[in-house]
Amino acid sequence: MDSGLLILPGPLGWLLILLPVLIWGGLLLLPWQPWGTRERLEADPAAVAGADLQQITVLIPARNEADTIGHTLEALQQQGHGLQIIVVDDQSEDDTARIAARYPNVRIVSGQPLPEGWAGKLWALEQGKAHVRTPVVLLMDADIQLLPGLLPALLALKQQQGRQFVSLMADLRRTSFWDRLLLPAFVYYFKLLYPFGLSNTGNRLVAAAAGGCILVDQEVLQATGAFASLKHALIDDCSLARQVKNAGYRTWIGLSRGVVSLRPYGDLKSIHDMVARSAFTQLGYSSMALLAVTALFLLAYAGPLVALGLPAGQGWALLALGCLMFSYLPVLRYYQMPAGWALLLPVSAAFYLGMTWSSAIRYWRGVRSRWKGRTYSS
């Protein structure tokens, strides 16, 4: 008898060995490539000189953004001519409005107190929308910097592809170990959850957007009742994209290094707060969904590591780990990071699972979300 049979694991062991291979191998074989970076758009500096942006109004909700609003508005001045800008000062307690007023073609709208049942950003956008007079609106966060030529390139893509709603995911700053460990992984997981390749089709089951930079037709906002129809949403960008697709309009989302987030994270707490404010919302506040995600993460990430200790499973475990790390390489390459960070993807996964549980615990304690000095109860 072959003595190797004596060290084969039982049915549970084989499940532990083979399922991670099927998960990661299957992910790599999906035709829409959720792990890839082929949906992208970069700035075109050469387009700035002749860019006519009179048809666009930029709508920026700003709450205590004195540190970044100047950089945001300065960058907008370099996108082309004729651009109009509305900054909704959302009850700021700093110099946000005063700094914004220094820039040409900028109108300041003083935000009113937040009504019951509204999320702060959506209330600011609703107030600003009433002042828009152009056919196209750029919804942009106050901590986003567009590199020269990005907006003309985004407008050209929108027109060429016949889309009514296009958005770009910002390049998150990576200035510390925690940034490098967790922020590219944030983009990676977002793309797995909302595959861009599917979102950019007519498939209404997947609708994705990145709220920091959305170019949308004004008539689409009117037809969908935005932003009042979403007033309680905490994941407002994807909720808006879903409404737009359900109304029969076409959307597109991609990555860009020309949309730069100015928000400094730098430490674990800042990243935790960013993730925990909406992670459990993403799961629909469902405890069963939380347990299912936990089981999936443990199987996908811890399973191969455990299987390494089973003589019969070492080869399969190495294959699963290889597929796992290979799936992360396109994102690392796009953000010009060393491939070695792929070795730490299981560590990143452990932190994200922990932050999701933290988000759930907050909710169970009565806090649905906490952001910008505001607490939304559950």
C-alpha positions as CSV (number, residue, x, y, z in Angstrom):
1,M,0.0,0.0,0.0
2,D,1.2,3.5,-0.8
3,S,2.3,5.0,2.5
4,G,1.3,8.4,1.2
5,L,-2.4,7.5,1.7
6,L,-1.8,7.4,5.4
7,I,-1.2,11.2,5.5
8,L,-4.0,12.3,3.3
9,P,-6.4,14.5,5.3
10,G,-10.1,13.6,5.7
11,P,-13.0,15.2,3.9
12,L,-12.8,18.4,6.0
13,G,-9.1,18.7,5.2
14,W,-9.6,18.3,1.5
15,L,-12.3,21.0,1.7
16,L,-9.8,23.3,3.4
17,I,-7.2,22.5,0.7
18,L,-9.2,22.7,-2.5
19,L,-11.8,25.5,-1.8
20,P,-9.1,28.3,-1.6
21,V,-7.7,27.0,-4.9
22,L,-11.2,27.2,-6.5
23,I,-11.8,30.6,-5.0
24,W,-8.6,32.3,-6.2
25,G,-8.2,30.3,-9.4
26,G,-11.9,31.0,-10.3
27,L,-11.3,34.7,-9.6
28,L,-8.5,34.9,-12.1
29,L,-10.6,33.2,-14.8
30,L,-13.6,35.5,-14.5
31,P,-14.0,37.1,-18.0
32,W,-14.7,40.6,-16.5
33,Q,-11.4,40.5,-14.6
34,P,-12.4,42.3,-11.4
35,W,-8.8,42.2,-10.2
36,G,-7.5,44.0,-13.3
37,T,-6.9,47.7,-14.1
38,R,-8.0,47.9,-17.7
39,E,-10.7,50.5,-16.9
40,R,-8.6,53.6,-16.5
41,L,-8.3,57.2,-17.6
42,E,-5.4,59.5,-17.2
43,A,-5.0,63.3,-17.5
44,D,-4.2,64.8,-20.8
45,P,-2.2,68.1,-20.1
46,A,-2.1,68.9,-23.9
47,A,-5.9,69.2,-23.9
48,V,-6.0,72.1,-21.4
49,A,-5.3,75.0,-23.8
50,G,-8.3,74.4,-26.0
51,A,-10.7,73.0,-23.4
52,D,-14.1,74.7,-23.4
53,L,-15.8,73.8,-20.1
54,Q,-18.6,76.2,-20.2
55,Q,-21.2,73.4,-20.1
56,I,-19.9,72.1,-16.7
57,T,-20.5,73.3,-13.2
58,V,-18.4,71.8,-10.4
59,L,-20.4,71.1,-7.2
60,I,-18.3,70.7,-4.1
61,P,-19.7,70.0,-0.6
62,A,-17.2,71.2,1.9
63,R,-17.3,70.8,5.7
64,N,-14.2,72.0,7.6
65,E,-11.9,71.6,4.5
66,A,-9.7,74.6,5.0
67,D,-6.5,72.5,4.7
68,T,-7.4,71.2,1.2
69,I,-10.1,73.4,-0.5
70,G,-7.4,75.8,-1.8
71,H,-5.5,73.1,-3.5
72,T,-8.7,71.7,-5.0
73,L,-9.9,75.0,-6.4
74,E,-6.4,75.9,-7.7
75,A,-6.3,72.6,-9.7
76,L,-9.7,73.3,-11.2
77,Q,-8.5,76.6,-12.6
78,Q,-6.0,74.6,-14.7
79,Q,-8.6,72.4,-16.4
80,G,-9.8,74.8,-19.1
81,H,-11.8,77.9,-19.5
82,G,-15.4,78.7,-18.7
83,L,-15.7,76.3,-15.8
84,Q,-18.2,77.4,-13.1
85,I,-17.7,76.2,-9.5
86,I,-20.2,76.1,-6.6
87,V,-18.8,75.4,-3.1
88,V,-21.5,74.5,-0.5
89,D,-20.1,75.5,2.9
90,D,-21.7,72.8,5.0
91,Q,-21.7,74.5,8.5
92,S,-17.9,74.7,8.6
93,E,-16.2,75.9,11.7
94,D,-13.0,76.9,10.0
95,D,-11.9,79.1,7.1
96,T,-13.3,76.9,4.3
97,A,-15.6,79.6,2.9
98,R,-13.2,82.4,3.2
99,I,-10.4,80.5,1.4
100,A,-12.8,79.3,-1.4
101,A,-14.0,82.9,-2.0
102,R,-10.5,83.9,-3.1
103,Y,-10.8,82.0,-6.4
104,P,-12.4,83.2,-9.6
105,N,-15.7,81.8,-10.9
106,V,-16.5,80.3,-7.5
107,R,-19.8,80.8,-5.8
108,I,-20.2,80.1,-2.1
109,V,-23.5,78.7,-0.9
110,S,-24.0,78.8,2.8
111,G,-25.4,75.5,3.9
112,Q,-28.4,75.3,6.2
113,P,-28.5,73.1,9.3
114,L,-28.8,69.4,8.6
115,P,-32.5,68.2,8.6
116,E,-33.5,65.0,10.3
117,G,-33.0,61.9,8.1
118,W,-30.4,63.4,5.8
119,A,-26.7,62.4,5.4
120,G,-24.6,65.5,5.5
121,K,-22.9,65.3,2.1
122,L,-26.2,64.6,0.3
123,W,-27.9,67.6,2.0
124,A,-25.1,69.9,0.9
125,L,-25.3,68.5,-2.7
126,E,-29.1,69.0,-2.7
127,Q,-28.7,72.7,-1.7
128,G,-26.0,73.3,-4.3
129,K,-27.9,71.6,-7.1
130,A,-30.5,74.3,-7.0
131,H,-27.9,76.8,-8.2
132,V,-26.6,74.8,-11.2
133,R,-27.5,76.2,-14.6
134,T,-25.3,74.1,-16.9
135,P,-26.2,70.7,-18.6
136,V,-23.3,68.8,-17.0
137,V,-22.3,68.7,-13.3
138,L,-19.0,67.5,-11.8
139,L,-19.7,66.2,-8.3
140,M,-16.4,66.5,-6.5
141,D,-15.1,66.1,-2.9
142,A,-13.3,69.1,-1.4
143,D,-10.2,67.0,-0.8
144,I,-9.7,66.0,-4.4
145,Q,-7.1,67.5,-6.8
146,L,-7.4,67.0,-10.5
147,L,-4.2,67.0,-12.5
148,P,-4.1,69.4,-15.5
149,G,-6.2,68.0,-18.4
150,L,-8.1,65.4,-16.4
151,L,-11.5,67.0,-16.7
152,P,-11.3,67.6,-20.5
153,A,-10.2,63.9,-20.8
154,L,-13.2,62.8,-18.6
155,L,-15.6,64.9,-20.7
156,A,-14.2,63.5,-23.9
157,L,-14.7,59.9,-22.6
158,K,-18.2,60.7,-21.6
159,Q,-19.1,62.0,-25.0
160,Q,-17.2,59.4,-27.0
161,Q,-18.9,56.5,-25.2
162,G,-22.3,58.0,-25.0
163,R,-22.5,57.8,-21.2
164,Q,-24.6,60.0,-18.9
165,F,-22.7,59.3,-15.7
166,V,-18.9,58.7,-15.5
167,S,-16.7,58.6,-12.4
168,L,-13.1,58.0,-11.4
169,M,-11.7,56.4,-8.3
170,A,-9.1,58.7,-6.7
171,D,-5.5,57.8,-6.1
172,L,-5.2,57.6,-2.3
173,R,-2.1,59.1,-0.8
174,R,0.5,56.6,0.4
175,T,2.8,58.3,2.9
176,S,3.2,55.6,5.6
177,F,3.4,51.9,6.2
178,W,-0.3,51.7,7.0
179,D,-1.2,53.6,3.8
180,R,0.8,51.2,1.7
181,L,-0.5,48.2,3.5
182,L,-4.2,49.1,3.4
183,L,-5.1,51.7,0.8
184,P,-4.2,49.8,-2.4
185,A,-6.1,46.9,-0.9
186,F,-9.1,49.2,-0.4
187,V,-9.2,49.7,-4.2
188,Y,-8.6,46.0,-4.8
189,Y,-11.5,45.0,-2.5
190,F,-13.8,47.7,-4.0
191,K,-13.2,46.3,-7.5
192,L,-13.9,42.8,-6.3
193,L,-17.2,43.9,-4.7
194,Y,-18.1,46.2,-7.6
195,P,-16.4,44.8,-10.7
196,F,-15.8,47.7,-13.1
197,G,-16.1,45.5,-16.1
198,L,-19.7,44.5,-15.2
199,S,-20.7,48.0,-13.9
200,N,-19.7,49.5,-17.2
201,T,-22.2,47.3,-19.1
202,G,-26.0,47.4,-19.1
203,N,-26.1,44.8,-16.3
204,R,-28.2,46.5,-13.6
205,L,-27.0,44.0,-10.9
206,V,-23.7,45.9,-10.5
207,A,-23.6,49.7,-10.3
208,A,-20.5,51.4,-9.1
209,A,-19.3,55.0,-8.7
210,A,-16.5,56.8,-6.8
211,G,-18.0,59.8,-5.1
212,G,-14.9,62.0,-5.2
213,C,-15.2,62.6,-8.9
214,I,-18.5,62.1,-10.8
215,L,-19.4,63.8,-14.1
216,V,-23.1,63.5,-14.7
217,D,-25.8,65.1,-16.9
218,Q,-28.0,67.5,-15.0
219,E,-31.1,65.9,-16.5
220,V,-30.1,62.6,-15.0
221,L,-30.0,64.2,-11.5
222,Q,-33.5,65.6,-12.1
223,A,-34.9,62.4,-13.5
224,T,-33.7,60.3,-10.6
225,G,-34.7,62.8,-7.9
226,A,-31.2,63.1,-6.7
227,F,-30.3,63.9,-4.1
228,A,-33.5,63.8,-2.0
229,S,-34.2,60.3,-3.2
230,L,-31.0,59.1,-1.5
231,K,-31.0,61.4,1.5
232,H,-30.3,58.8,4.1
233,A,-27.7,56.9,2.1
234,L,-24.2,56.5,3.6
235,I,-22.7,54.8,0.5
236,D,-24.1,57.6,-1.6
237,D,-22.0,57.2,-4.7
238,C,-22.9,53.6,-5.5
239,S,-26.5,54.2,-4.5
240,L,-26.7,57.1,-7.0
241,A,-25.1,54.9,-9.7
242,R,-27.7,52.2,-9.1
243,Q,-30.5,54.7,-9.4
244,V,-29.0,56.1,-12.7
245,K,-28.7,52.6,-14.2
246,N,-32.2,51.6,-13.1
247,A,-33.5,54.7,-14.8
248,G,-32.0,53.4,-18.1
249,Y,-29.0,55.6,-18.3
250,R,-25.4,54.4,-19.0
251,T,-22.6,54.6,-16.5
252,W,-18.9,54.1,-16.5
253,I,-16.3,53.9,-13.7
254,G,-12.5,53.6,-13.9
255,L,-9.2,54.2,-12.1
256,S,-7.1,57.3,-12.5
257,R,-3.8,58.7,-11.1
258,G,-5.0,62.1,-12.3
259,V,-7.6,62.3,-9.5
260,V,-5.6,62.7,-6.4
261,S,-6.9,62.4,-2.9
262,L,-5.4,65.1,-0.6
263,R,-6.7,63.6,2.6
264,P,-3.8,62.4,4.8
265,Y,-4.5,59.1,6.5
266,G,-1.1,58.0,7.7
267,D,-2.1,55.9,10.7
268,L,-4.3,52.9,11.3
269,K,-6.9,54.8,13.2
270,S,-7.6,57.2,10.3
271,I,-8.0,54.3,7.9
272,H,-10.1,52.4,10.4
273,D,-12.5,55.3,10.8
274,M,-12.8,55.6,7.0
275,V,-13.6,51.9,6.5
276,A,-15.7,51.4,9.7
277,R,-18.1,54.2,8.9
278,S,-19.7,52.2,6.1
279,A,-18.5,48.6,6.1
280,F,-21.5,47.2,7.9
281,T,-23.8,49.4,5.8
282,Q,-22.3,47.6,2.8
283,L,-23.5,44.3,4.3
284,G,-27.0,45.7,4.8
285,Y,-26.6,45.6,8.6
286,S,-27.0,41.9,8.3
287,S,-25.4,39.7,10.9
288,M,-25.7,36.6,8.7
289,A,-23.9,38.5,5.9
290,L,-21.2,39.4,8.4
291,L,-20.8,35.8,9.4
292,A,-20.7,34.7,5.7
293,V,-18.0,37.3,4.9
294,T,-16.0,36.2,7.9
295,A,-16.2,32.5,6.9
296,L,-15.2,33.5,3.3
297,F,-12.2,35.5,4.5
298,L,-11.0,32.8,6.8
299,L,-11.3,30.1,4.1
300,A,-9.7,32.2,1.4
301,Y,-6.8,33.6,3.4
302,A,-6.3,31.4,6.4
303,G,-7.2,28.2,4.6
304,P,-4.0,28.1,2.4
305,L,-1.8,28.9,5.4
306,V,-3.3,26.0,7.4
307,A,-3.1,23.7,4.4
308,L,0.7,24.3,4.2
309,G,0.9,22.2,7.4
310,L,-0.8,19.2,5.7
311,P,1.7,17.2,3.7
312,A,-0.9,16.3,1.1
313,G,-2.0,19.9,0.8
314,Q,1.2,21.8,0.5
315,G,1.2,22.0,-3.3
316,W,-2.4,23.1,-3.5
317,A,-1.8,25.6,-0.7
318,L,1.1,27.1,-2.7
319,L,-1.0,27.3,-5.8
320,A,-3.8,29.1,-3.9
321,L,-1.4,31.5,-2.4
322,G,0.2,32.1,-5.8
323,C,-3.2,32.9,-7.4
324,L,-4.1,35.1,-4.4
325,M,-1.0,37.2,-4.7
326,F,-1.0,37.3,-8.5
327,S,-4.6,38.8,-8.4
328,Y,-3.2,41.7,-6.4
329,L,-0.3,42.5,-8.7
330,P,-2.2,44.6,-11.3
331,V,-3.3,47.1,-8.6
332,L,0.2,47.3,-7.1
333,R,1.6,47.8,-10.5
334,Y,-0.9,50.5,-11.4
335,Y,0.0,52.4,-8.2
336,Q,3.7,51.9,-8.9
337,M,4.3,49.9,-5.7
338,P,6.8,47.0,-5.3
339,A,5.3,43.5,-6.0
340,G,6.5,42.3,-2.6
341,W,3.5,44.0,-1.0
342,A,1.4,41.2,-2.5
343,L,2.9,38.9,0.2
344,L,1.1,41.0,2.8
345,L,-2.4,40.8,1.2
346,P,-3.5,38.2,3.9
347,V,-2.4,40.6,6.6
348,S,-4.4,43.4,4.9
349,A,-7.4,41.1,4.7
350,A,-7.2,40.4,8.4
351,F,-7.3,44.2,9.2
352,Y,-10.2,44.7,6.8
353,L,-12.1,41.9,8.4
354,G,-11.4,43.4,11.8
355,M,-12.6,46.8,10.7
356,T,-15.8,45.3,9.3
357,W,-16.5,43.7,12.7
358,S,-15.7,47.1,14.4
359,S,-18.3,48.7,12.1
360,A,-20.9,46.1,13.1
361,I,-20.1,46.6,16.8
362,R,-20.6,50.3,16.4
363,Y,-24.0,49.7,14.8
364,W,-25.1,47.3,17.5
365,R,-24.2,50.0,20.0
366,G,-26.5,52.5,18.3
367,V,-24.1,54.3,15.9
368,R,-24.8,53.7,12.2
369,S,-21.9,55.9,11.1
370,R,-19.7,58.7,12.4
371,W,-18.0,61.2,10.0
372,K,-17.0,64.8,9.9
373,G,-18.1,65.4,13.5
374,R,-21.6,64.0,12.8
375,T,-23.0,60.8,14.3
376,Y,-25.8,58.9,12.5
377,S,-27.7,56.7,14.9
378,S,-28.9,53.2,14.0
